[in-house]
């Protein structure tokens, strides 16, 4: 299934994509694409529905973030060896974890805002996963049983805030609009994360062109690893790192400016399209 949330910001309704690519309204069935709706039982309930029995969403509805009421938004740094190299950093021996503020989450095509005073706002196409079952001390072998689905995340990052303001990465990772998610949450039965093409175009230029196959720590290990340090709840989001091609790694570096347009894509997970503006 491809699950979505549609409507005005802050008032999104749950939906699913039918066989013709149209959005069907699930608000008469579930309150949101969030929490226990994402558990195995909740997803099975949605799979049992006939999409044609559901009302169509209004034409050209805005898509919100594909998961609502996110409690934890966890990111993995330097999880592609070639991205670590372009960042001038070693490949870590264990996953590097940091938090993105849930308040930075926006829809896949919403405007990305450059923070006031920023000169180094950057882009990162990433594969994100959404937790479906409460997870604590999960084994690597069982880890995928705890995933509801996958989506695209643009892990927008302010590099000066991240690296030049006292060493706390979260300063440059959680600014408003720095977490576009979607367009869809694609359930695990439709996704094999082993080798997904990942691209990001900036004003039409292909700047990132990678694959999930070059991820250092794979999805099952990441869930296992993170669950050793915290309890993961249904609806939590883990974004798993970016391939090379970010602005920081270019010579000279290239950063986002007002008016820029990003097109962010992962095979099977859809496309995000964002315009950049000044906050």
C-alpha positions as CSV (number, residue, x, y, z in Angstrom):
1,X,0.0,0.0,0.0
2,X,0.9,3.6,-0.5
3,X,-0.5,5.7,2.4
4,X,-0.7,9.5,2.4
5,X,-1.9,12.4,4.3
6,X,-3.7,15.2,2.4
7,X,-5.1,18.6,3.0
8,X,-4.1,21.9,4.6
9,X,-1.1,22.0,6.9
10,X,-2.2,21.0,10.4
11,X,-5.5,19.6,9.2
12,X,-4.4,16.7,7.1
13,X,-6.6,13.7,6.5
14,X,-5.4,10.1,6.0
15,X,-5.6,8.5,2.6
16,X,-4.3,5.8,0.3
17,X,-3.3,5.7,-3.3
18,X,-5.6,3.5,-5.5
19,X,-4.6,1.5,-8.5
20,X,-5.1,4.5,-10.8
21,X,-2.8,6.7,-8.7
22,X,-5.7,8.7,-7.1
23,X,-5.9,9.6,-3.5
24,X,-8.8,7.9,-1.6
25,X,-10.0,9.4,1.7
26,X,-9.5,7.1,4.8
27,X,-10.8,9.6,7.3
28,X,-14.0,7.6,7.8
29,X,-11.9,4.5,8.7
30,X,-9.0,5.8,10.7
31,X,-8.2,9.2,12.3
32,X,-4.7,9.6,10.9
33,X,-1.7,7.7,9.4
34,X,0.0,7.6,12.8
35,X,0.5,5.6,16.0
36,X,-1.2,2.2,16.2
37,X,-2.8,2.6,12.8
38,X,0.8,1.7,11.6
39,X,0.9,-1.5,13.6
40,X,0.5,-4.9,11.8
41,X,-3.2,-5.1,12.8
42,X,-3.9,-1.6,11.7
43,X,-2.3,-2.1,8.3
44,X,-4.1,-5.4,7.8
45,X,-7.4,-3.6,8.4
46,X,-6.5,-1.1,5.7
47,X,-5.4,-3.8,3.2
48,X,-8.8,-5.4,3.6
49,X,-10.6,-2.3,2.3
50,X,-11.7,-1.9,-1.3
51,X,-10.1,1.4,-2.3
52,X,-13.0,2.0,-4.8
53,X,-15.4,2.1,-1.8
54,X,-13.6,5.1,-0.4
55,X,-14.4,8.7,-1.5
56,X,-11.9,10.5,-3.6
57,X,-9.8,13.3,-2.1
58,X,-10.4,16.7,-3.7
59,X,-8.5,17.2,-6.9
60,X,-5.0,18.7,-6.5
61,X,-5.0,18.3,-2.7
62,X,-1.8,19.3,-1.0
63,X,0.1,16.2,0.4
64,X,1.3,16.5,3.9
65,X,4.0,14.5,5.5
66,X,3.1,10.8,5.0
67,X,3.1,10.1,8.8
68,X,1.6,12.2,11.5
69,X,2.2,12.8,15.2
70,X,5.8,11.7,15.0
71,X,7.3,11.3,18.5
72,X,11.0,10.5,17.7
73,X,12.7,11.7,14.5
74,X,16.1,10.0,14.5
75,X,18.8,10.4,11.9
76,X,21.9,8.5,11.0
77,X,25.1,10.4,10.0
78,X,27.9,9.4,7.7
79,X,26.1,6.2,6.7
80,X,27.5,6.1,3.2
81,X,31.3,5.7,2.9
82,X,31.5,8.0,-0.1
83,X,29.5,10.7,1.6
84,X,31.8,10.4,4.7
85,X,34.8,10.9,2.3
86,X,33.3,14.1,0.7
87,X,32.6,15.4,4.3
88,X,36.3,14.8,5.2
89,X,35.3,12.3,7.9
90,X,36.1,8.7,8.6
91,X,33.5,6.0,8.2
92,X,32.3,5.5,11.8
93,X,32.8,2.1,13.6
94,X,29.2,2.4,14.9
95,X,26.2,4.4,13.6
96,X,26.3,8.2,14.3
97,X,22.9,9.1,15.7
98,X,21.3,12.5,16.1
99,X,17.8,14.0,16.5
100,X,15.9,16.0,14.0
101,X,13.1,18.0,15.7
102,X,9.6,16.6,14.8
103,X,8.5,20.2,14.4
104,X,10.7,20.4,11.3
105,X,8.5,17.8,9.4
106,X,6.6,19.2,6.4
107,X,5.0,17.8,3.3
108,X,7.0,16.5,0.3
109,X,6.3,19.6,-1.8
110,X,6.2,22.3,0.8
111,X,8.5,25.2,0.6
112,X,11.9,24.8,2.3
113,X,12.9,27.8,4.3
114,X,16.5,29.0,4.7
115,X,16.9,30.0,8.4
116,X,17.7,33.6,9.2
117,X,21.4,34.3,9.0
118,X,22.1,31.0,7.2
119,X,24.7,30.8,4.5
120,X,25.2,27.0,4.4
121,X,21.9,25.3,4.0
122,X,22.3,22.0,2.2
123,X,20.3,19.1,0.8
124,X,20.4,15.3,1.5
125,X,18.2,12.7,-0.2
126,X,17.6,9.9,2.3
127,X,15.7,6.6,2.7
128,X,13.5,6.9,5.8
129,X,11.6,4.1,7.7
130,X,8.6,4.4,9.9
131,X,8.3,2.2,12.9
132,X,5.1,0.1,13.2
133,X,5.5,-1.8,16.5
134,X,7.0,-0.9,19.9
135,X,10.6,-1.8,19.7
136,X,13.1,-2.3,22.5
137,X,16.2,-4.5,22.4
138,X,15.2,-5.9,19.0
139,X,17.4,-8.5,17.3
140,X,18.8,-7.7,13.9
141,X,17.1,-10.9,12.6
142,X,13.7,-9.7,13.7
143,X,14.2,-6.0,13.0
144,X,12.1,-5.7,9.8
145,X,9.1,-7.0,11.7
146,X,9.0,-3.6,13.4
147,X,8.8,-1.5,10.3
148,X,5.5,-0.2,8.9
149,X,6.9,1.2,5.7
150,X,9.4,3.5,3.9
151,X,9.4,7.0,2.5
152,X,11.7,9.7,1.2
153,X,13.3,12.2,3.6
154,X,15.1,15.3,2.5
155,X,17.4,15.8,5.5
156,X,17.9,19.5,4.9
157,X,20.9,20.7,6.9
158,X,22.6,24.0,7.9
159,X,26.2,23.1,7.9
160,X,27.6,26.0,9.9
161,X,25.0,25.4,12.6
162,X,25.8,21.7,12.4
163,X,29.6,21.8,12.6
164,X,30.7,25.3,13.6
165,X,28.4,26.1,16.6
166,X,29.7,23.9,19.3
167,X,29.5,20.4,18.0
168,X,25.8,19.6,18.4
169,X,24.6,18.3,15.0
170,X,20.9,18.8,15.9
171,X,21.4,22.6,15.8
172,X,21.7,22.4,12.0
173,X,19.2,19.6,11.5
174,X,15.9,20.6,13.0
175,X,15.2,24.1,11.7
176,X,11.6,24.7,10.4
177,X,10.9,22.8,7.2
178,X,14.1,20.8,7.4
179,X,12.3,17.4,7.3
180,X,10.1,16.9,4.2
181,X,8.6,13.4,4.3
182,X,6.7,11.6,1.6
183,X,4.9,11.8,-0.8
184,X,3.9,8.3,0.3
185,X,4.5,5.8,3.1
186,X,5.0,2.6,1.2
187,X,4.4,-0.6,3.2
188,X,7.2,-3.1,3.5
189,X,5.6,-5.7,1.2
190,X,6.3,-3.4,-1.7
191,X,9.9,-2.3,-0.9
192,X,13.2,-4.0,-1.0
193,X,15.8,-1.6,0.4
194,X,18.8,-3.5,-0.8
195,X,19.4,-1.4,-4.0
196,X,17.1,1.6,-4.4
197,X,18.2,4.3,-6.8
198,X,18.4,7.7,-5.0
199,X,18.7,11.0,-6.7
200,X,18.4,14.7,-6.1
201,X,18.3,17.4,-8.7
202,X,18.9,21.0,-8.0
203,X,17.5,23.4,-10.6
204,X,17.5,20.5,-13.0
205,X,21.2,19.5,-12.3
206,X,21.7,16.0,-11.1
207,X,23.8,16.5,-7.9
208,X,23.1,13.3,-6.0
209,X,23.0,10.0,-7.8
210,X,23.4,7.0,-5.5
211,X,22.0,3.8,-4.2
212,X,20.9,2.4,-0.9
213,X,23.2,-0.5,-1.7
214,X,26.2,1.5,-0.5
215,X,24.8,2.1,2.9
216,X,27.4,1.2,5.6
217,X,24.9,0.1,8.3
218,X,21.8,-1.5,6.7
219,X,18.2,-1.0,7.8
220,X,17.9,-4.1,10.1
221,X,21.1,-3.3,11.9
222,X,20.1,0.3,12.4
223,X,16.8,-0.7,14.0
224,X,18.5,-3.3,16.2
225,X,21.2,-0.8,17.2
226,X,18.9,2.2,18.0
227,X,16.6,0.0,20.0
228,X,19.5,-0.8,22.4
229,X,19.4,2.9,23.5
230,X,15.8,3.9,23.4
231,X,12.2,2.5,23.0
232,X,10.9,3.1,19.5
233,X,7.2,3.6,19.2
234,X,4.8,3.3,16.2
235,X,5.1,6.4,14.0
236,X,8.7,7.1,15.0
237,X,10.9,8.0,11.9
238,X,14.5,6.9,11.3
239,X,16.2,8.5,8.3
240,X,19.2,6.4,7.3
241,X,21.8,8.7,5.7
242,X,22.7,10.1,2.3
243,X,24.9,9.2,-0.7
244,X,27.5,11.7,-2.0
245,X,26.7,14.8,-3.9
246,X,25.7,17.3,-1.1
247,X,26.6,20.9,-1.5
248,X,29.2,20.9,1.3
249,X,31.3,18.3,-0.6
250,X,31.5,20.3,-3.9
251,X,34.5,22.4,-4.9
252,X,33.7,25.1,-4.3
253,X,30.8,24.3,-1.9
254,X,27.3,25.0,-3.3
255,X,24.5,25.9,-0.9
256,X,20.8,26.6,-1.3
257,X,19.5,30.0,-2.0
258,X,16.0,31.5,-2.3
259,X,14.4,30.5,-5.6
260,X,16.2,27.2,-5.9
261,X,14.2,24.1,-6.8
262,X,14.9,20.6,-5.5
263,X,13.6,17.3,-7.0
264,X,14.2,14.4,-4.6
265,X,13.5,10.8,-5.7
266,X,13.9,7.2,-4.5
267,X,12.9,4.3,-6.8
268,X,9.5,3.1,-5.8
269,X,8.9,5.8,-3.1
270,X,7.9,8.7,-5.4
271,X,9.3,12.2,-5.9
272,X,9.4,15.3,-3.7
273,X,9.5,18.8,-5.3
274,X,10.5,21.8,-3.2
275,X,11.1,25.4,-3.8
276,X,13.5,27.3,-1.5
277,X,12.6,30.6,0.2
278,X,14.1,32.8,2.9
279,X,12.6,32.5,6.3
